[in-house]
Amino acid sequence: MRIKFFRAFAGCWWLMAGLVSPFGADAAGVITVPLNLTVNVPGQNLVLSFPTVSTNYYGLQTCSNFSQPWTTIQSGMPGSGGIQTINLTNVSASGQGYYRLVIQPKPLSLYLPQGDAFAILGASCGGIQEQVYATGFDPVTGYPTGNVSLKTSCGGSGKGGGYHSTTYTAWAAVIWDFAGNMVSYSAISNAVVDATFTATDAFGDIVYNTSGLAYLMVPFAAAPTVVTAAQSGDKFLVTWTPNGINPAAVTSSTLTATPVNSSASILTTTVTGSATNGGIDLLQPQTAYQITVVNNALSGASPASMPVTLTTEIATVAPSAPTNVVASWAVADPSGTTDTLIAAWVAAVPGDSPIDQYLVTITPDSGSPVTQTVSDSTLTAYFGVDFTPNWKVTVKAHNAVGWGPSSKPVTLGGL
């Protein structure tokens, strides 16, 4: 079968099996595609040619349709300022799809900090010169590795006024993290280096050497996949899988629950580090939410995952009783006949819907109780009352089910 193209719009080609996107940025503002992309179709193959406008790396992404996340099918194609060509075979075999080119992030320069270089070399006369050679990825941590040549020359006057120069040299083996920070180093006697070495790990991270310098390229993260969510009380427990990125390069993840056809608030949680699970709390009962995950990596934020829609259950569990209730007087020796009674407590466990208010009740030895209602985020109440009697203080919490039990009473003696 012969695959036919026709131009869909400026800079864009439509293929029965795919589409090559025009130049521009995606929703995350990080994806770009050259305008003057050319396409050839020898048989059932797809040949894409484009000029490389920078020496950064390029990648090719695909998706089955525009409602699906883009996935990387080829990365680490170095730009040279000339024409770059990508060859795909049997593109029609996979059915209809879309293709786009991406410029990957600017590489990070790898080096040994001068203080650590001095600790190995033992001298620094006007600075230490470094030549850095990447050697691959550590088999245990997966971090990039390399060898660094250190050199400094020290000059001075000798006996008789003659000038002499002493050159100090050494080698170091170094491990860096995916932000290009030095993790560890050790002195080595010498090293055999490959000045043109390049390596790519299973996640598309690339280390390479050029002109006595070593570079690390961490690709943009694709949208997380395999997102699952389940309700537990007033919280969604969410799990996900990073996509197109080394998990060690993920600095945090943003979880968002967006109400569907509801005036309820959008809920957002940030999970630090490379964790692949987290929670979103303060869910409203009987509300549909669309849940998405964004991985924030060293190279930038990924696109959002495909949304998972989940409707919360009817609220059936009232809050627990607040704990650690304390009461005190604002002034130890007040003038007049009144003082300010201050009540404070630790928040109640919310049940299966958020707490929306607290009721604080103070009751004197004789007479009527005094009450005050405060918001869910307020854990302190103030009462201007007679300081002579003893006061009994209790607190209870409210959610969509109703009022929970009162706390154990705390008695504040009169002054």
C-alpha positions as CSV (number, residue, x, y, z in Angstrom):
1,M,0.0,0.0,0.0
2,R,1.4,3.4,-0.9
3,I,1.0,6.1,1.8
4,K,0.0,9.5,0.5
5,F,0.6,12.9,2.0
6,F,-1.0,16.3,1.5
7,R,-0.2,19.6,3.2
8,A,-2.7,20.4,5.9
9,F,-1.5,23.9,6.7
10,A,1.7,25.9,6.7
11,G,4.6,23.8,8.0
12,C,2.4,20.8,8.6
13,W,1.9,17.5,6.8
14,W,-1.0,15.1,7.1
15,L,-0.4,11.4,6.6
16,M,-2.9,8.6,6.6
17,A,-0.8,7.1,9.4
18,G,0.2,10.4,11.1
19,L,0.7,14.1,11.4
20,V,3.8,16.2,11.7
21,S,3.1,19.2,13.9
22,P,4.0,22.8,13.1
23,F,6.5,24.9,15.0
24,G,5.3,26.1,18.4
25,A,4.9,25.3,22.1
26,D,2.6,22.7,23.7
27,A,0.4,23.3,26.7
28,A,3.5,23.0,29.0
29,G,5.3,25.6,26.9
30,V,8.4,23.4,26.3
31,I,7.9,21.6,23.0
32,T,9.0,23.1,19.7
33,V,9.0,21.8,16.2
34,P,10.8,23.3,13.2
35,L,8.6,25.0,10.6
36,N,10.5,23.8,7.5
37,L,10.1,20.1,8.1
38,T,10.2,17.9,5.0
39,V,8.6,14.5,4.6
40,N,9.4,11.6,2.3
41,V,7.6,8.3,2.1
42,P,9.6,5.5,0.4
43,G,7.3,2.6,0.4
44,Q,5.8,2.2,3.9
45,N,8.6,4.1,5.6
46,L,8.6,7.6,6.9
47,V,11.6,9.9,6.5
48,L,11.6,13.2,8.3
49,S,14.2,15.9,7.6
50,F,14.7,19.2,9.4
51,P,17.4,21.8,10.1
52,T,18.9,21.7,13.6
53,V,18.9,25.3,14.7
54,S,20.9,24.5,17.9
55,T,23.4,22.0,19.1
56,N,20.9,20.7,21.6
57,Y,19.4,17.2,21.2
58,Y,16.2,16.4,19.4
59,G,13.6,13.7,19.9
60,L,10.6,12.2,18.1
61,Q,7.3,11.7,19.9
62,T,4.0,10.0,18.9
63,C,0.4,9.6,20.1
64,S,-2.6,7.7,18.8
65,N,-4.7,10.8,18.9
66,F,-4.6,14.3,20.3
67,S,-6.5,13.3,23.4
68,Q,-3.7,10.9,24.4
69,P,-0.3,11.8,26.0
70,W,2.7,12.0,23.7
71,T,5.3,9.3,24.2
72,T,9.0,9.5,23.0
73,I,9.9,6.9,20.4
74,Q,13.4,8.3,19.6
75,S,15.6,10.7,21.6
76,G,19.1,11.8,21.9
77,M,19.6,13.0,18.3
78,P,22.3,15.6,18.4
79,G,21.9,18.8,16.5
80,S,24.8,20.0,14.4
81,G,23.4,23.2,12.8
82,G,22.8,21.1,9.6
83,I,20.1,18.8,8.3
84,Q,19.0,16.0,10.6
85,T,17.1,12.9,9.2
86,I,14.9,10.4,11.0
87,N,14.0,7.1,9.4
88,L,10.9,5.2,10.6
89,T,10.1,1.9,9.0
90,N,6.6,0.4,8.5
91,V,4.8,3.3,9.9
92,S,1.5,2.1,8.4
93,A,1.7,-1.1,10.3
94,S,0.8,0.6,13.6
95,G,-2.3,2.3,12.2
96,Q,-3.3,5.9,12.4
97,G,-1.1,8.1,14.6
98,Y,0.5,11.5,15.0
99,Y,4.2,12.4,15.1
100,R,6.1,15.5,16.3
101,L,9.7,16.6,16.8
102,V,10.9,18.1,20.1
103,I,13.9,20.1,21.1
104,Q,15.2,18.5,24.3
105,P,16.6,20.5,27.2
106,K,19.9,22.3,27.2
107,P,22.7,20.0,28.4
108,L,24.3,20.5,31.8
109,S,28.0,20.9,32.1
110,L,29.7,18.3,34.4
111,Y,32.7,19.4,36.5
112,L,34.4,18.9,39.9
113,P,34.0,21.9,42.2
114,Q,37.3,23.7,42.7
115,G,37.4,23.1,46.4
116,D,37.2,19.3,45.9
117,A,39.7,19.6,43.0
118,F,42.2,21.3,45.4
119,A,41.6,18.6,48.0
120,I,42.9,16.0,45.5
121,L,45.6,18.1,43.7
122,G,47.0,19.8,46.8
123,A,47.8,23.0,45.0
124,S,46.0,25.8,43.2
125,C,48.1,28.5,41.5
126,G,45.7,30.8,39.7
127,G,43.0,28.2,39.5
128,I,42.8,24.5,38.6
129,Q,42.2,23.5,35.0
130,E,39.8,20.7,34.4
131,Q,39.2,18.3,31.5
132,V,36.1,16.2,32.1
133,Y,35.3,12.9,30.4
134,A,31.9,11.2,31.0
135,T,32.2,7.4,31.3
136,G,28.6,6.3,31.6
137,F,26.1,5.6,34.4
138,D,26.7,4.1,37.8
139,P,25.3,0.5,37.9
140,V,24.0,1.0,41.4
141,T,22.5,4.5,41.5
142,G,22.1,5.1,37.8
143,Y,23.8,8.5,38.2
144,P,26.2,9.8,35.5
145,T,29.9,9.1,36.0
146,G,33.2,10.5,34.7
147,N,36.9,11.0,35.1
148,V,38.4,14.5,35.6
149,S,41.9,15.5,34.7
150,L,43.2,18.2,37.1
151,K,46.2,20.5,36.4
152,T,47.7,23.7,37.9
153,S,51.1,25.3,37.3
154,C,52.9,27.3,40.0
155,G,55.9,29.6,39.1
156,G,58.4,31.5,41.2
157,S,62.0,32.7,41.5
158,G,64.7,30.4,42.5
159,K,68.2,30.9,43.7
160,G,70.2,33.3,41.5
161,G,67.0,35.0,40.4
162,G,66.0,32.4,37.9
163,Y,62.4,31.6,37.2
164,H,61.0,28.1,37.5
165,S,57.6,26.5,37.1
166,T,56.1,23.5,38.8
167,T,53.1,21.7,37.3
168,Y,50.8,19.6,39.5
169,T,48.5,17.0,37.9
170,A,46.0,14.4,39.2
171,W,42.9,12.4,38.2
172,A,39.5,12.1,40.0
173,A,36.6,9.6,39.5
174,V,33.4,11.5,40.0
175,I,29.6,10.7,40.3
176,W,27.1,13.4,39.6
177,D,23.3,13.6,40.2
178,F,20.8,14.4,37.5
179,A,21.0,18.1,38.3
180,G,24.8,18.1,37.6
181,N,25.7,18.3,41.2
182,M,28.8,16.3,42.4
183,V,27.6,13.4,44.6
184,S,31.0,11.8,45.3
185,Y,34.6,11.7,44.1
186,S,37.8,9.8,44.7
187,A,41.4,10.3,43.6
188,I,42.7,7.8,41.0
189,S,46.2,7.4,39.6
190,N,45.3,7.8,35.9
191,A,42.5,7.1,33.5
192,V,42.0,6.0,29.9
193,V,39.4,8.3,28.3
194,D,37.4,8.5,25.2
195,A,37.1,12.1,24.1
196,T,34.1,11.3,21.8
197,F,32.3,9.0,24.3
198,T,28.5,9.1,24.5
199,A,26.0,6.9,26.3
200,T,22.3,6.8,26.8
201,D,20.5,5.0,29.7
202,A,17.2,3.3,29.7
203,F,15.4,6.5,30.5
204,G,16.9,8.6,27.6
205,D,19.4,10.4,29.8
206,I,22.5,11.1,27.8
207,V,26.2,11.8,28.7
208,Y,28.7,12.8,26.1
209,N,32.2,14.3,25.6
210,T,33.3,17.1,23.4
211,S,36.4,19.4,23.4
212,G,37.6,18.2,26.8
213,L,34.2,18.8,28.4
214,A,31.4,16.4,29.5
215,Y,27.7,17.1,29.3
216,L,24.5,15.6,30.7
217,M,21.2,15.9,29.0
218,V,18.0,14.9,30.9
219,P,15.0,14.7,28.6
220,F,11.6,16.4,29.2
221,A,9.2,14.2,31.1
222,A,6.2,12.9,29.3
223,A,2.8,12.8,30.9
224,P,2.7,10.2,33.8
225,T,0.8,7.0,33.1
226,V,-1.0,4.3,34.9
227,V,-2.7,6.8,37.2
228,T,-5.0,5.2,39.8
229,A,-7.1,6.7,42.5
230,A,-9.2,5.4,45.3
231,Q,-11.1,7.1,48.1
232,S,-10.1,6.6,51.8
233,G,-12.2,8.8,54.1
234,D,-12.1,12.4,52.9
235,K,-8.9,11.7,50.8
236,F,-8.0,10.3,47.4
237,L,-5.0,7.9,47.4
238,V,-3.3,8.4,44.1
239,T,-0.6,6.3,42.4
240,W,1.2,6.9,39.1
241,T,4.2,5.9,36.9
242,P,6.7,8.4,35.6
243,N,6.9,8.3,31.8
244,G,9.9,9.2,29.6
245,I,12.0,10.4,32.6
246,N,14.3,8.8,35.0
247,P,12.5,8.6,38.4
248,A,15.7,10.0,40.0
249,A,15.3,13.2,38.0
250,V,11.8,13.8,39.4
251,T,11.9,16.5,42.1
252,S,8.2,16.6,43.0
253,S,4.8,15.7,41.6
254,T,1.6,17.8,41.6
255,L,-1.7,16.1,42.1
256,T,-4.9,17.9,41.2
257,A,-8.5,17.0,41.7
258,T,-10.8,19.2,39.7
259,P,-14.6,19.1,40.4
260,V,-16.9,18.3,37.5
261,N,-20.1,20.4,37.3
262,S,-19.6,21.5,40.8
263,S,-18.8,24.7,42.7
264,A,-16.5,22.8,45.0
265,S,-12.8,23.9,45.2
266,I,-10.0,22.6,43.0
267,L,-7.8,20.5,45.3
268,T,-4.0,20.4,44.8
269,T,-1.2,18.5,46.6
270,T,2.5,18.5,46.0
271,V,4.5,15.4,46.8
272,T,8.2,16.0,47.1
273,G,10.9,13.8,45.7
274,S,10.5,10.9,43.4
275,A,7.6,9.3,45.2
276,T,5.0,7.7,43.0
277,N,2.0,7.9,45.4
278,G,0.3,10.6,47.4
279,G,-3.0,11.9,48.8
280,I,-5.5,14.6,48.0
281,D,-7.7,15.5,51.0
282,L,-10.7,17.7,51.8
283,L,-12.9,15.9,49.3
284,Q,-16.6,16.9,49.2
285,P,-19.1,14.0,49.3
286,Q,-21.0,13.0,46.2
287,T,-18.8,15.0,44.0
288,A,-17.1,13.9,40.7
289,Y,-13.5,14.9,40.4
290,Q,-11.0,14.6,37.6
291,I,-7.6,13.6,38.9
292,T,-4.4,14.4,37.1
293,V,-0.7,14.1,37.9
294,V,2.2,16.3,36.7
295,N,5.8,15.2,37.3
296,N,8.1,18.2,38.0
297,A,11.6,17.2,36.8
298,L,15.0,18.8,36.6
299,S,14.2,19.6,32.9
300,G,10.8,21.1,33.7
301,A,7.2,20.1,34.3
302,S,5.7,17.3,32.3
303,P,2.3,17.6,30.6
304,A,-0.6,16.5,32.9
305,S,-1.6,12.8,32.8
306,M,-4.8,11.7,31.3
307,P,-7.6,12.5,33.9
308,V,-9.1,9.8,36.0
309,T,-12.6,10.5,37.0
310,L,-13.9,9.4,40.4
311,T,-17.1,10.3,42.3
312,T,-16.8,10.5,46.1
313,E,-19.2,8.5,48.3
314,I,-22.1,9.7,50.4
315,A,-20.7,11.0,53.7
316,T,-21.5,8.6,56.5
317,V,-18.7,9.1,59.1
318,A,-18.9,12.1,61.5
319,P,-15.6,13.7,62.8
320,S,-13.9,12.3,65.8
321,A,-13.7,14.4,69.0
322,P,-11.0,17.1,69.1
323,T,-8.0,16.2,71.3
324,N,-5.5,18.1,73.6
325,V,-8.0,20.8,74.6
326,V,-6.4,23.4,76.8
327,A,-7.8,26.6,78.4
328,S,-6.1,29.6,79.9
329,W,-6.7,33.2,81.0
330,A,-5.3,36.0,79.0
331,V,-4.3,38.1,82.0
332,A,-3.1,36.4,85.2
333,D,-4.2,39.3,87.5
334,P,-7.0,41.1,85.6
335,S,-8.6,44.4,86.7
336,G,-12.4,44.7,86.6
337,T,-14.7,41.8,86.6
338,T,-14.0,40.0,83.3
339,D,-11.0,38.4,81.6
340,T,-10.5,36.6,78.2
341,L,-10.7,32.8,78.4
342,I,-8.7,31.2,75.6
343,A,-9.5,27.7,74.4
344,A,-7.3,25.8,72.0
345,W,-7.3,22.2,70.6
346,V,-5.9,19.8,68.1
347,A,-8.0,19.2,65.0
348,A,-10.4,16.3,64.9
349,V,-10.1,13.4,62.4
350,P,-12.5,14.5,59.7
351,G,-14.4,11.3,58.9
352,D,-15.2,10.9,55.2
353,S,-16.0,14.5,54.5
354,P,-14.1,17.7,55.4
355,I,-14.6,19.5,58.8
356,D,-16.3,22.8,58.1
357,Q,-16.7,24.2,61.6
358,Y,-16.1,23.7,65.4
359,L,-18.4,24.4,68.3
360,V,-16.7,25.5,71.5
361,T,-18.8,25.4,74.7
362,I,-17.8,26.9,78.1
363,T,-20.0,26.3,81.1
364,P,-19.6,28.1,84.5
365,D,-20.1,26.5,87.9
366,S,-23.6,28.0,87.9
367,G,-25.5,29.7,85.1
368,S,-25.9,29.2,81.4
369,P,-23.2,27.9,79.0
370,V,-21.5,30.2,76.5
371,T,-20.9,28.9,72.9
372,Q,-18.9,30.0,69.9
373,T,-18.6,28.6,66.4
374,V,-15.4,28.9,64.5
375,S,-14.2,27.8,61.0
376,D,-12.5,24.5,60.2
377,S,-9.1,26.2,60.0
378,T,-9.5,28.0,63.4
379,L,-8.3,26.0,66.4
380,T,-8.6,28.7,69.0
381,A,-11.6,30.5,70.5
382,Y,-11.7,33.6,72.8
383,F,-14.4,34.4,75.3
384,G,-14.8,37.6,77.4
385,V,-16.3,36.2,80.6
386,D,-16.3,36.6,84.4
387,F,-13.1,35.2,85.8
388,T,-14.5,34.3,89.2
389,P,-16.2,30.9,88.6
390,N,-14.6,27.7,87.3
391,W,-15.3,27.1,83.6
392,K,-15.7,23.7,81.9
393,V,-14.6,23.7,78.2
394,T,-15.6,21.2,75.5
395,V,-15.1,21.3,71.7
396,K,-16.8,19.3,68.9
397,A,-16.4,19.2,65.1
398,H,-18.9,19.2,62.2
399,N,-18.8,17.8,58.7
400,A,-21.4,16.8,56.0
401,V,-22.7,14.1,58.3
402,G,-23.3,16.4,61.3
403,W,-21.7,17.0,64.7
404,G,-19.2,14.5,66.1
405,P,-18.7,13.8,69.8
406,S,-17.5,16.4,72.2
407,S,-14.0,16.4,73.6
408,K,-13.3,15.4,77.1
409,P,-14.1,18.4,79.3
410,V,-11.3,20.6,80.6
411,T,-11.8,22.8,83.7
412,L,-10.2,26.2,84.0
413,G,-10.3,27.5,87.6
414,G,-11.3,31.1,88.4
415,L,-8.7,33.7,89.4
